[in-house]
């Protein structure tokens, strides 16, 4: 089973507020981004929200990171590499 990241440019607006696009497009190495992982792209469930530490800025709004949580539902493990974009970010944590 492969996990998918929810894209909030096409997904219905979440019931929680998203950070401004400008913040989601300008993450820095060492910040944490909360992403929503789902089982499939068309999964209508709430998915599983997990933190990913930004380890590299690949381009404007495109990042590489590593999973910083132990998932409860998703079949992945803490520490795996995750590539993501600004439109997958639902929250930002400064450390």
PABA-136068 format. One line per 8 residues: for each residue y, x, z of C-alpha. Coordinates in nm, 2 decimals. Last residue first. Layout:
BEGIN
Y/X/Z  ...;
//
This chain:
BEGIN
2.50/1.15/1.62  2.66/0.89/1.40  2.44/0.59/1.32  2.49/0.39/1.00  2.36/0.04/0.93  2.22/-0.17/0.64  2.17/0.12/0.39  1.97/0.03/0.07;
2.27/0.00/-0.15  2.38/0.35/-0.07  2.07/0.50/-0.22  1.73/0.62/-0.09  1.48/0.89/-0.11  1.24/0.90/0.19  1.03/1.19/0.31  0.78/1.11/0.58;
0.87/1.21/0.94  0.74/0.90/1.12  0.44/0.75/0.93  0.39/0.49/0.67  0.17/0.17/0.65  0.46/-0.07/0.74  0.41/-0.30/1.04  0.51/-0.12/1.36;
0.67/0.19/1.20  0.72/0.50/1.41  1.08/0.58/1.35  1.28/0.88/1.22  1.18/0.86/0.86  1.30/1.17/0.67  1.59/1.19/0.43  1.70/1.23/0.07;
2.02/1.07/-0.05  2.21/0.90/-0.33  2.56/0.75/-0.28  2.73/1.02/-0.48  2.46/1.28/-0.55  2.16/1.44/-0.38  2.30/1.44/-0.03  2.03/1.60/0.17;
1.86/1.56/0.51  1.99/1.21/0.60  1.78/1.09/0.90  1.61/0.76/0.83  1.62/0.47/1.08  1.39/0.17/1.04  1.42/-0.20/0.98  1.09/-0.37/0.89;
1.09/-0.65/0.63  1.27/-0.98/0.69  1.01/-1.14/0.47  1.08/-1.25/0.11  0.88/-0.96/-0.05  0.98/-0.94/-0.42  1.01/-0.56/-0.42  0.68/-0.52/-0.23;
0.57/-0.44/0.13  0.92/-0.42/0.26  1.13/-0.15/0.42  1.48/-0.22/0.54  1.70/0.09/0.59  1.90/0.22/0.88  2.09/0.53/0.80  2.11/0.83/1.04;
2.37/1.10/1.00  2.26/1.47/1.00  2.36/1.54/0.64  2.65/1.32/0.55  2.68/0.96/0.42  2.95/0.88/0.17  2.84/0.58/-0.03  2.74/0.37/0.27;
3.08/0.44/0.42  3.27/0.33/0.11  3.04/0.03/0.07  3.17/-0.10/0.41  2.89/-0.13/0.68  2.68/-0.44/0.64  2.71/-0.74/0.87  2.40/-0.92/1.00;
2.26/-1.24/0.84  2.18/-1.03/0.53  2.32/-1.12/0.19  2.05/-1.22/-0.05  1.89/-0.92/-0.23  2.05/-0.79/-0.55  2.32/-0.54/-0.43  2.14/-0.52/-0.10;
1.84/-0.34/-0.24  1.55/-0.36/0.00  1.34/-0.04/0.01  0.98/-0.07/-0.10  0.66/0.04/0.07  0.34/0.14/-0.10  0.00/0.00/0.00;
//
